[in-house]
């Protein structure tokens, strides 16, 4: 008798998919806000927009984690990657003044491992909860023969809302504005192609090497998840609406590419590179890879994850508000006349 093939024979296990949903259901539901309608398992997520906005503007963002995933595969640790996916999206929409409302994720795997999927999605859910946004949907695609067994890719999609009159744009920024900065949690999720080339190719490391100056293994350091900024920044957005002229999420492109995105034509930014203590991991990467400092600041966040552009007369009050809330805040520079560029002096630039 001719053998009867099943979907499982082709590499797709529906039962494993159902088990994954069972493992993540509680942590997903824990992220729900009052505006969420329906339940997990529908064909679409339902979210009733609050009536507190007179002219609501929806702000959306999408991103992935990139080649940082290679470290998760190498170390078989998947509980931090979900936060990276959330952070890269909610931090981006935050800089336009938006409160994150809901999030969706897309996870594609070679072979579905329910525990691995649960680890990833639990990280997503925890990050959503910390950011105040609901995880209202997602997709886990088992793509047999497309991704190697044990590997996956993840992307996220965030939607937030802001009152139309309070959207933060570059039009607010003026000469003399002060640049305030919140520290990063490490390398975050950008520049990992260079990180991997330095650490695993040039230095020949495996990921489990203990680095004395870091106080942890290199793998633990590099898998530190991207910091979530909504909890720190939303109160500033709400309390200092008129004084907050701009925000910058320092992601791919570092200082030189991201700060100009928040500046209007005719203005530039001057940064004091000595205004904050650079985390040790960046000095190690620079030394190990013999990377030019300009390239470092063009690729990595260098210890700064979020920049607030504040009116000069209110910058002190904003900084005090953040510090009173337990946040570390640095004054790192100012807005000047110029050609939409960034100049860094001091610190490693010795100027």
One Martini backbone bead per residue (centre of mass of N, CA, C, O) as a GRO file, in nm:
protein
  351
    1UNK     BB    1   0.097   0.036   0.022
    2UNK     BB    2   0.077   0.358  -0.007
    3UNK     BB    3   0.204   0.619   0.137
    4UNK     BB    4   0.085   0.856   0.371
    5UNK     BB    5   0.098   1.187   0.379
    6UNK     BB    6   0.199   1.454   0.590
    7UNK     BB    7   0.272   1.752   0.722
    8UNK     BB    8   0.483   1.632   0.915
    9UNK     BB    9   0.655   1.495   0.692
   10UNK     BB   10   0.724   1.799   0.577
   11UNK     BB   11   0.787   1.964   0.878
   12UNK     BB   12   0.488   2.019   0.999
   13UNK     BB   13   0.369   2.083   1.340
   14UNK     BB   14   0.064   2.135   1.472
   15UNK     BB   15   0.093   2.040   1.766
   16UNK     BB   16   0.332   2.225   1.835
   17UNK     BB   17   0.176   2.486   1.787
   18UNK     BB   18  -0.037   2.441   2.008
   19UNK     BB   19   0.169   2.424   2.240
   20UNK     BB   20   0.278   2.710   2.212
   21UNK     BB   21   0.014   2.856   2.276
   22UNK     BB   22  -0.021   2.738   2.560
   23UNK     BB   23   0.255   2.858   2.679
   24UNK     BB   24   0.172   3.182   2.603
   25UNK     BB   25  -0.114   3.276   2.688
   26UNK     BB   26  -0.077   3.412   2.970
   27UNK     BB   27   0.144   3.625   2.896
   28UNK     BB   28  -0.026   3.770   2.683
   29UNK     BB   29  -0.278   3.847   2.860
   30UNK     BB   30  -0.102   4.027   3.062
   31UNK     BB   31  -0.087   4.277   2.838
   32UNK     BB   32  -0.362   4.377   2.855
   33UNK     BB   33  -0.575   4.622   2.784
   34UNK     BB   34  -0.887   4.769   2.797
   35UNK     BB   35  -0.895   4.801   2.467
   36UNK     BB   36  -0.911   4.506   2.440
   37UNK     BB   37  -1.050   4.277   2.213
   38UNK     BB   38  -1.099   3.975   2.277
   39UNK     BB   39  -0.889   3.692   2.184
   40UNK     BB   40  -0.686   3.448   2.153
   41UNK     BB   41  -0.705   3.329   1.798
   42UNK     BB   42  -0.768   3.522   1.603
   43UNK     BB   43  -0.743   3.688   1.289
   44UNK     BB   44  -0.749   3.949   1.478
   45UNK     BB   45  -0.677   4.241   1.639
   46UNK     BB   46  -0.849   4.424   1.897
   47UNK     BB   47  -0.877   4.798   1.921
   48UNK     BB   48  -0.999   5.052   2.128
   49UNK     BB   49  -0.995   5.372   2.097
   50UNK     BB   50  -0.957   5.627   2.286
   51UNK     BB   51  -1.146   5.926   2.383
   52UNK     BB   52  -0.905   6.124   2.485
   53UNK     BB   53  -0.877   6.189   2.182
   54UNK     BB   54  -0.933   6.434   1.939
   55UNK     BB   55  -0.657   6.391   1.735
   56UNK     BB   56  -0.564   6.104   1.641
   57UNK     BB   57  -0.236   5.960   1.589
   58UNK     BB   58  -0.094   5.709   1.418
   59UNK     BB   59   0.199   5.512   1.509
   60UNK     BB   60   0.438   5.325   1.321
   61UNK     BB   61   0.644   5.017   1.361
   62UNK     BB   62   0.932   4.829   1.226
   63UNK     BB   63   1.131   4.533   1.323
   64UNK     BB   64   1.429   4.371   1.407
   65UNK     BB   65   1.730   4.198   1.525
   66UNK     BB   66   1.913   4.048   1.348
   67UNK     BB   67   2.242   3.916   1.402
   68UNK     BB   68   2.196   3.862   1.708
   69UNK     BB   69   2.076   3.577   1.672
   70UNK     BB   70   2.343   3.417   1.655
   71UNK     BB   71   2.390   3.419   1.965
   72UNK     BB   72   2.140   3.261   2.046
   73UNK     BB   73   2.225   3.005   1.895
   74UNK     BB   74   2.507   2.961   2.017
   75UNK     BB   75   2.384   2.976   2.335
   76UNK     BB   76   2.091   2.885   2.371
   77UNK     BB   77   1.937   3.183   2.400
   78UNK     BB   78   1.575   3.319   2.411
   79UNK     BB   79   1.481   3.543   2.651
   80UNK     BB   80   1.583   3.837   2.503
   81UNK     BB   81   1.490   3.881   2.203
   82UNK     BB   82   1.202   3.991   2.245
   83UNK     BB   83   1.289   4.269   2.356
   84UNK     BB   84   1.431   4.367   2.107
   85UNK     BB   85   1.182   4.372   1.921
   86UNK     BB   86   1.022   4.578   2.087
   87UNK     BB   87   1.225   4.813   2.127
   88UNK     BB   88   1.276   4.888   1.825
   89UNK     BB   89   0.976   4.993   1.801
   90UNK     BB   90   0.888   5.168   2.053
   91UNK     BB   91   1.127   5.370   2.039
   92UNK     BB   92   1.054   5.489   1.760
   93UNK     BB   93   0.759   5.599   1.827
   94UNK     BB   94   0.831   5.772   2.076
   95UNK     BB   95   0.988   6.016   1.925
   96UNK     BB   96   0.681   6.125   1.829
   97UNK     BB   97   0.498   6.094   2.109
   98UNK     BB   98   0.414   5.797   2.139
   99UNK     BB   99   0.193   5.570   2.269
  100UNK     BB  100   0.200   5.252   2.321
  101UNK     BB  101  -0.049   5.000   2.244
  102UNK     BB  102   0.050   4.778   2.021
  103UNK     BB  103   0.156   4.433   1.937
  104UNK     BB  104   0.337   4.241   1.686
  105UNK     BB  105   0.446   3.914   1.581
  106UNK     BB  106   0.712   3.745   1.382
  107UNK     BB  107   0.774   3.388   1.362
  108UNK     BB  108   1.040   3.204   1.206
  109UNK     BB  109   1.087   2.852   1.153
  110UNK     BB  110   1.221   2.546   1.089
  111UNK     BB  111   1.157   2.405   1.376
  112UNK     BB  112   0.919   2.343   1.609
  113UNK     BB  113   0.985   2.466   1.944
  114UNK     BB  114   0.795   2.530   2.204
  115UNK     BB  115   1.007   2.638   2.409
  116UNK     BB  116   1.148   2.841   2.228
  117UNK     BB  117   0.898   3.005   2.159
  118UNK     BB  118   0.824   3.075   2.451
  119UNK     BB  119   1.080   3.233   2.519
  120UNK     BB  120   1.044   3.454   2.310
  121UNK     BB  121   0.744   3.545   2.376
  122UNK     BB  122   0.790   3.612   2.673
  123UNK     BB  123   0.979   3.847   2.607
  124UNK     BB  124   0.771   4.010   2.456
  125UNK     BB  125   0.558   4.034   2.682
  126UNK     BB  126   0.734   4.170   2.899
  127UNK     BB  127   0.799   4.421   2.723
  128UNK     BB  128   0.512   4.514   2.681
  129UNK     BB  129   0.440   4.557   2.975
  130UNK     BB  130   0.667   4.768   3.032
  131UNK     BB  131   0.548   4.959   2.783
  132UNK     BB  132   0.215   4.942   2.783
  133UNK     BB  133   0.162   4.714   2.569
  134UNK     BB  134  -0.019   4.507   2.364
  135UNK     BB  135  -0.039   4.162   2.283
  136UNK     BB  136  -0.266   4.093   2.002
  137UNK     BB  137  -0.050   3.936   1.813
  138UNK     BB  138   0.054   3.673   1.571
  139UNK     BB  139   0.324   3.469   1.413
  140UNK     BB  140   0.393   3.117   1.351
  141UNK     BB  141   0.632   2.992   1.120
  142UNK     BB  142   0.675   2.683   0.963
  143UNK     BB  143   0.987   2.642   0.762
  144UNK     BB  144   1.065   2.384   0.605
  145UNK     BB  145   1.389   2.410   0.463
  146UNK     BB  146   1.462   2.726   0.520
  147UNK     BB  147   1.542   2.680   0.810
  148UNK     BB  148   1.732   2.580   1.035
  149UNK     BB  149   1.750   2.391   1.289
  150UNK     BB  150   1.707   2.626   1.563
  151UNK     BB  151   1.617   2.855   1.375
  152UNK     BB  152   1.532   3.215   1.337
  153UNK     BB  153   1.289   3.480   1.293
  154UNK     BB  154   1.222   3.828   1.399
  155UNK     BB  155   0.935   4.047   1.408
  156UNK     BB  156   0.796   4.381   1.455
  157UNK     BB  157   0.478   4.560   1.553
  158UNK     BB  158   0.395   4.901   1.616
  159UNK     BB  159   0.133   5.093   1.792
  160UNK     BB  160   0.050   5.436   1.828
  161UNK     BB  161  -0.036   5.749   2.010
  162UNK     BB  162  -0.114   6.099   1.914
  163UNK     BB  163  -0.162   6.411   1.929
  164UNK     BB  164  -0.152   6.617   1.670
  165UNK     BB  165  -0.037   6.877   1.836
  166UNK     BB  166   0.208   6.661   1.968
  167UNK     BB  167   0.389   6.608   1.749
  168UNK     BB  168   0.720   6.515   1.698
  169UNK     BB  169   0.933   6.742   1.530
  170UNK     BB  170   1.185   6.927   1.374
  171UNK     BB  171   1.031   7.209   1.392
  172UNK     BB  172   1.100   7.260   1.705
  173UNK     BB  173   1.390   7.301   1.662
  174UNK     BB  174   1.659   7.496   1.816
  175UNK     BB  175   1.881   7.709   1.877
  176UNK     BB  176   2.022   7.599   2.196
  177UNK     BB  177   1.947   7.337   2.241
  178UNK     BB  178   1.940   7.055   2.453
  179UNK     BB  179   2.123   6.753   2.513
  180UNK     BB  180   1.975   6.471   2.637
  181UNK     BB  181   2.064   6.153   2.808
  182UNK     BB  182   2.016   5.803   2.789
  183UNK     BB  183   2.115   5.510   2.869
  184UNK     BB  184   2.224   5.216   2.782
  185UNK     BB  185   2.255   4.845   2.805
  186UNK     BB  186   2.442   4.854   2.539
  187UNK     BB  187   2.445   4.745   2.213
  188UNK     BB  188   2.185   4.612   2.156
  189UNK     BB  189   2.079   4.580   1.785
  190UNK     BB  190   2.354   4.704   1.664
  191UNK     BB  191   2.639   4.596   1.480
  192UNK     BB  192   2.667   4.266   1.467
  193UNK     BB  193   2.847   4.217   1.225
  194UNK     BB  194   3.093   4.350   1.359
  195UNK     BB  195   3.097   4.200   1.623
  196UNK     BB  196   3.138   3.913   1.502
  197UNK     BB  197   3.402   3.977   1.354
  198UNK     BB  198   3.562   4.049   1.608
  199UNK     BB  199   3.496   3.814   1.815
  200UNK     BB  200   3.479   3.541   1.623
  201UNK     BB  201   3.706   3.599   1.411
  202UNK     BB  202   3.947   3.774   1.525
  203UNK     BB  203   3.935   3.642   1.834
  204UNK     BB  204   3.805   3.344   1.850
  205UNK     BB  205   3.545   3.320   1.994
  206UNK     BB  206   3.250   3.145   2.158
  207UNK     BB  207   3.098   3.311   2.429
  208UNK     BB  208   3.222   3.180   2.723
  209UNK     BB  209   3.408   3.406   2.790
  210UNK     BB  210   3.563   3.558   3.050
  211UNK     BB  211   3.540   3.911   3.135
  212UNK     BB  212   3.674   4.095   3.371
  213UNK     BB  213   3.575   4.395   3.298
  214UNK     BB  214   3.263   4.287   3.285
  215UNK     BB  215   3.175   4.035   3.477
  216UNK     BB  216   3.143   3.845   3.218
  217UNK     BB  217   3.049   3.712   2.947
  218UNK     BB  218   3.039   3.788   2.619
  219UNK     BB  219   2.758   3.670   2.568
  220UNK     BB  220   2.604   3.815   2.794
  221UNK     BB  221   2.665   4.100   2.698
  222UNK     BB  222   2.551   4.069   2.393
  223UNK     BB  223   2.250   3.970   2.511
  224UNK     BB  224   2.167   4.224   2.605
  225UNK     BB  225   1.894   4.396   2.609
  226UNK     BB  226   1.712   4.631   2.494
  227UNK     BB  227   1.608   4.920   2.590
  228UNK     BB  228   1.325   5.059   2.749
  229UNK     BB  229   1.170   5.402   2.721
  230UNK     BB  230   0.870   5.470   2.799
  231UNK     BB  231   0.874   5.498   3.114
  232UNK     BB  232   1.073   5.749   3.106
  233UNK     BB  233   0.937   5.936   2.861
  234UNK     BB  234   0.628   5.982   2.887
  235UNK     BB  235   0.630   6.190   3.124
  236UNK     BB  236   0.783   6.403   2.959
  237UNK     BB  237   0.586   6.437   2.724
  238UNK     BB  238   0.346   6.525   2.915
  239UNK     BB  239   0.488   6.756   3.100
  240UNK     BB  240   0.701   6.875   2.847
  241UNK     BB  241   0.576   6.948   2.569
  242UNK     BB  242   0.705   7.236   2.488
  243UNK     BB  243   1.015   7.166   2.573
  244UNK     BB  244   0.999   6.920   2.381
  245UNK     BB  245   1.158   6.910   2.057
  246UNK     BB  246   1.310   6.618   2.074
  247UNK     BB  247   1.396   6.281   1.947
  248UNK     BB  248   1.644   6.003   1.984
  249UNK     BB  249   1.716   5.694   1.844
  250UNK     BB  250   1.999   5.497   1.894
  251UNK     BB  251   2.090   5.327   1.618
  252UNK     BB  252   2.145   5.269   1.321
  253UNK     BB  253   2.423   5.502   1.279
  254UNK     BB  254   2.418   5.638   1.532
  255UNK     BB  255   2.498   5.965   1.561
  256UNK     BB  256   2.539   6.058   1.252
  257UNK     BB  257   2.241   5.949   1.153
  258UNK     BB  258   2.018   6.017   1.382
  259UNK     BB  259   2.025   6.315   1.475
  260UNK     BB  260   1.953   6.454   1.195
  261UNK     BB  261   1.649   6.346   1.192
  262UNK     BB  262   1.579   6.589   1.424
  263UNK     BB  263   1.673   6.810   1.214
  264UNK     BB  264   1.672   7.094   1.064
  265UNK     BB  265   1.753   7.301   0.847
  266UNK     BB  266   2.054   7.474   0.959
  267UNK     BB  267   2.123   7.246   1.167
  268UNK     BB  268   2.315   7.122   1.449
  269UNK     BB  269   2.550   6.909   1.638
  270UNK     BB  270   2.707   6.917   1.964
  271UNK     BB  271   2.936   6.687   2.116
  272UNK     BB  272   3.030   6.553   2.435
  273UNK     BB  273   3.231   6.272   2.474
  274UNK     BB  274   3.277   6.333   2.808
  275UNK     BB  275   2.971   6.325   2.947
  276UNK     BB  276   3.020   6.010   2.950
  277UNK     BB  277   3.042   5.674   3.030
  278UNK     BB  278   3.183   5.435   2.860
  279UNK     BB  279   3.130   5.133   2.799
  280UNK     BB  280   3.350   4.869   2.790
  281UNK     BB  281   3.262   4.721   2.528
  282UNK     BB  282   3.354   4.947   2.328
  283UNK     BB  283   3.657   4.940   2.386
  284UNK     BB  284   3.698   4.647   2.314
  285UNK     BB  285   3.602   4.656   2.021
  286UNK     BB  286   3.807   4.868   1.929
  287UNK     BB  287   4.063   4.708   2.004
  288UNK     BB  288   4.009   4.429   1.868
  289UNK     BB  289   3.936   4.581   1.572
  290UNK     BB  290   4.063   4.851   1.503
  291UNK     BB  291   3.855   5.094   1.530
  292UNK     BB  292   3.743   5.372   1.437
  293UNK     BB  293   3.583   5.612   1.610
  294UNK     BB  294   3.389   5.708   1.395
  295UNK     BB  295   3.281   5.424   1.337
  296UNK     BB  296   3.167   5.372   1.616
  297UNK     BB  297   2.963   5.628   1.611
  298UNK     BB  298   2.822   5.507   1.336
  299UNK     BB  299   2.730   5.213   1.469
  300UNK     BB  300   2.700   5.287   1.773
  301UNK     BB  301   2.578   5.406   2.090
  302UNK     BB  302   2.804   5.433   2.326
  303UNK     BB  303   2.571   5.446   2.580
  304UNK     BB  304   2.337   5.580   2.398
  305UNK     BB  305   1.977   5.550   2.342
  306UNK     BB  306   1.857   5.847   2.430
  307UNK     BB  307   1.747   6.166   2.297
  308UNK     BB  308   1.687   6.494   2.426
  309UNK     BB  309   1.534   6.790   2.299
  310UNK     BB  310   1.575   7.094   2.477
  311UNK     BB  311   1.494   7.364   2.614
  312UNK     BB  312   1.714   7.553   2.775
  313UNK     BB  313   1.518   7.658   3.018
  314UNK     BB  314   1.418   7.328   3.071
  315UNK     BB  315   1.650   7.118   3.100
  316UNK     BB  316   1.687   7.108   3.410
  317UNK     BB  317   1.400   7.009   3.479
  318UNK     BB  318   1.414   6.745   3.319
  319UNK     BB  319   1.658   6.625   3.458
  320UNK     BB  320   1.540   6.627   3.746
  321UNK     BB  321   1.295   6.452   3.690
  322UNK     BB  322   1.457   6.201   3.612
  323UNK     BB  323   1.633   6.177   3.871
  324UNK     BB  324   1.390   6.159   4.070
  325UNK     BB  325   1.305   5.879   3.911
  326UNK     BB  326   1.605   5.725   3.879
  327UNK     BB  327   1.753   5.852   3.647
  328UNK     BB  328   1.996   5.872   3.406
  329UNK     BB  329   2.141   6.198   3.312
  330UNK     BB  330   2.275   6.367   3.028
  331UNK     BB  331   2.472   6.636   2.916
  332UNK     BB  332   2.592   6.633   2.560
  333UNK     BB  333   2.470   6.910   2.425
  334UNK     BB  334   2.395   7.104   2.118
  335UNK     BB  335   2.235   7.335   1.919
  336UNK     BB  336   2.335   7.451   1.596
  337UNK     BB  337   2.465   7.589   1.348
  338UNK     BB  338   2.429   7.420   1.019
  339UNK     BB  339   2.462   7.104   0.806
  340UNK     BB  340   2.319   6.855   0.937
  341UNK     BB  341   2.533   6.783   1.164
  342UNK     BB  342   2.796   6.605   1.355
  343UNK     BB  343   2.990   6.694   1.648
  344UNK     BB  344   3.272   6.544   1.816
  345UNK     BB  345   3.400   6.619   2.139
  346UNK     BB  346   3.601   6.474   2.321
  347UNK     BB  347   3.732   6.230   2.470
  348UNK     BB  348   3.849   6.036   2.211
  349UNK     BB  349   3.886   6.326   2.042
  350UNK     BB  350   4.055   6.547   2.195
  351UNK     BB  351   3.860   6.845   2.174
   0.00000   0.00000   0.00000
